[in-house]
Amino acid sequence: MSVYTPLPPTEMARVLAAFGYSLVNFRGASHGIENSTFLIDATDSQGRSAGLVLTVFENLDRNAVQPYLHLLAELATDPQLPVPGPLRDAHNRWQITVANKPAVLMPRLPGDHDFSVDELRCGQVGALLARLHQCDTRALMPLPAERQRLASLQAQLDKLPAAQQPIARALLDAWQSTATGNTLIHGDLFRDNLLWQDGRISALLDFYNACLDHPEYDLAVTLNDWCVNEEGKPVPLREEALLKAYQQQGGVIDNARLALALPVAALRFWLSRLAGPVAQQSEGQGSKDPAEFARIFAWRTQDLE
């Protein structure tokens, strides 16, 4: 959640005033790469302290943003899911305009980023995914399809090492040729999209890759971040903990589909990182290293042999 659109305090104060808040201070968040995100300390009309988050969307237009805000509003009503819902301004709008870009203001849930990982944490992540995958999707607005995102990344295949291109194309074609699933998936459950408090998950963030597809794809994205070591090699004990907790919470896994999804999910993030950041100038993390997922992809394709 790097900052591509810096905001002066006067602009931030103007934004908050429309929601009935007064600015105390704010800072740009440093994690993530797609949007500009600000962590805000404010007071409400009664003088009470309030923690808020403002997200300015860098590569989604107003129409594209709306289904995600509707999704967040729906998920925030589920007591089993620690998801922040969008706030409404004085005109009863979730979506606002900041620096000529769509934006949303949300409450800041308790907790902090913690990038440490072990079997207990992997178990919590697996249980959380199972609860998300059981959400009723009938009331949701149509979400963009991950298959479309994958198709748009095919132009990056030529940037891969020549030896990797044939298997990458074959795996991507194999996945794209399968029918799309109808489960709500997060699509980006990396460690920087969770907050922790007292050793427990306190917030699930950043649903802007969410879509309907097979749960195994979501599991693959998550396993490729939570259950590999620094060399990208899978860690079986972490994988077992995550998948066992997922199934104990009612999740069902097609093992053959998961085996295909694991290298495809690694390829997806390798290609998206090769495509580069959403803007050339940013404060904070910016784009991530493609080599990380090149290593994970190599291990996942080795597992197919």
N, C-alpha and C positions, 0 to 999 in steps of 0.2 A: 504494500500500500504506500508506495512512494508518492512524492508530491511533484506533479508535472505542471500544476496550475497554482502558483503561490498566491495567497490572499493577504491583503493588508488588514490590520485590526479593524479599521473602519468598515470594510466590507463584511468581515465576519460578524461584527456587532449588528450590522443591518440585517443580515440573514437571521440571526438569533431573535431579533426584535419581532419578526413576523411570527415567531412561535411563542412569544411571551417570555423570552429569556434575556438576561443581561450577561454580556461577556466578562469573564474574569481573566482568563488567559487561554491560549491554545498552542498546539504544536503539530507539526506534520508527523504522521506515523511512518515508520521506516520499513515495514515489511510489505511484501507483495509487489506486483509490477504493473497492474493494469489500470488502476484509477488513482486519483489524488484523494487521500484520506487524512482528516484532521481530528485529533483528540482534543476535546474542548472541556474546560471547566467553566461553569456558568452558574447563575442563580435564577430561580424562577420568580414569579410575581410576588411570592410571599417571602422572598429573601432566602429560600432554602437552596443549598448546594445541589447542583445537578451535573452529572457527567454525560457528555453527548459525543456523538461521532458524526461528522459531515463527510459524505462521499461525493466527489465530483467525478462524473463519468467521462472518461477521455475518448473512448472509442464506441460508445453506444449513443444513438439518438433518442429523442423523447419517446418515440413509439416502442423502441426496443427495450427501454428501461422499464416501462409500465408493467409488463408481466412479472418481472422480478420483484417489484415492490408489492404487487398483489400476492405473490408467493410468500414473501416475508411476513406480510400481514396475517396470512393464513397460518403459517408455521408458528408465529409468536403466540397464538392462542392455545397451543398444545403444551400442557404442563410437562410432558416427557421430553421436550426439545428446548434447550436453552438458546433460543434464537431471538435476536432483537427485531422488533417490528418498526416500520417507518412511522414517524410522527407526522401529524397534520398541522399545517399552518393556520393562520387566522381565516384563510379562505377555504379551509377544509381540504387542502391539497397535500398529498404525499410528495409528489414530485415538484421541485422548484427549479429555478434557473440561477446559476451562479457563474459569473464570468462567461456568460453566453453558452453555458453547457448544462445539461440536466444534472440534478443533484438531489440528494435525500439526506434528511437529518434523522438520526436514530438515538435512542438511549444507549449509553455505554454500560454494558453489563459488567459485573464485578470480575476480578481475576486479572491475570497477567499471562503474557506469552512465556512458555517454558519449553525449550526445545529438547530437553532430556527425554529419553525413551527407554522403556523396559517392558517386560511382559505384562505387568499390571496395567500400565497405561494403554498398551495395545488392546488389552481386553476391554477397557472402557470405550476405546474408539470403535471396536467391533460391535459392542452392544448399542452404541449410539447410532451407528450406520443401520443396524437392523431396525431400530425404531423409526428412523427416517424413511427407510424403504417400505414401511408398512403404512405410510401416510395415504389418505384418500386423495386422489388427484382429480376427481370429477369436477370440483368447483374452480380449478385453476384456469387462468388464461393460457393460451398456447405459448409454449416456451420454444426458443430456438433449439434445433436438433444438434447434438454432438456430431452426428454423421456429416452435417454440413460443415462444421468446423474442421473435421478431418479432411473433407474434400478440399477445403480452401488451403490446407497446409500441404497438399500434394506437390505444389510448385516448389516447395523447399526440399523435396527428395533429391534433387540434383546437387544439393549442397553436402549430402552425406558422402563419406568415403566410398569410392567406387565398389569396393568389396562388399559393402553393406547394402548397397542400393537394391540388388535383386531380391534379397529376403525381406527387406523393408517393404518393397512394393507388393510382394506376394502376401505378406501378412496383412497389410492394409486392405488389399483387394479382398482377401478372405473375410475380414471383419465386415467390410462395407457390403458384402454380398449377403450377409445374414440379415434376417428380419430385425427391425428395431423393437426393443422392449418397451414396456409401458410403466415401468417403475420410476418414481421420482428419485433421481440421483443428484448428489452434490457436485460431483465432477471435478473437485479441486481440494479434497480434504488433506491438504498438507499440514505440517505441524504449525505453520504460521497462521492457520485459520481456526485455531482453537485457543481459548483462554482456560487457565487452570486456577483453582483456589483450594488450598488445603489438600492438594493431591487429587482433586476431583475436577472433571470437566465443568466449567462454569459458563462457557459461551461457545456456540458454533457460528462462525462468521463466513462472509463472502460467498453468497449464493449466485454469483453472476456468471457461473458456468453450469448452473443447474439445468437439467433437462429430463426428459423421459427416455429411458433406455434400459438395458439389462443391468441388474444389480451387480453382476460380476465385473462390469466395467468400472463401476464405482469402487468396488473392492480392489481391483487391480491398481487404480490410481492411488488408493490409500496404502496398499501393501508396498508399492514402489517407493513411498516416502518413509513410512513408519518401520518397515521390516527389512531394510537393507543396511549394510554397514557402509563405512566411508568409501570403500572401493566399489560400491554398488552391488555387492554380493548379497543374495537373500539370506536372512537370518531365520532358520527354521523355527526356533522357539518363539520368536515374536509372531511369525506367521500363524503358528498353531494357536497361540493365545488369542489373536484377533479373530481368526475364523471360528474358533470354538465358541467364543463369547457371542459372535454374530449368530451362530446357529442356536445357541441357548436362548437367545431373545426372539427366536422364531424365524430368523433368516434362512433361506433355502439357497443352496449353491449348486450350480451345474459345473462340475469340475472340468469338463472338456471346454466349456465356454470360458471359464476362468483361465485356463491354460493359454488360450488364444488372446484373451484380453490383456494379460500381463505384458507381453512384448508390445502389443498395440498401444497400450497406455504409456509405456516408456517412450515409444516412438512419437506419440502425440506431443509430449512435452519436450523431447529433443528437437523436433521440428519447430515448435512454437518459439523456443529459445533461439534457434537459428534465425527466425524471422526478425528478431530484435525487439527493442522496447517500443512502447506505443508513442514515445516522443523522444527527441534527441537530448533535451535538457530536463533534468529532474533533480530533486533533492531526496536523498535516502537511498534505498537499495537499488532501484533501477532494474535492468534486466539481469537474469540469473545465468549461470554458466551452463552452456549446452553440454559440456563434457560430462557433467554429472549424469545426465540421462543417456549419453552415449555408453557409459559404463554399465548402467542398469540394463539397457537394451541388449548389450552383449551377453550379460548373464542370463537374461530371460530367454534369448534365442538359443543359448546353449542348453537350457533346460528342455527345449523342444526336441533336441536331438536324441 
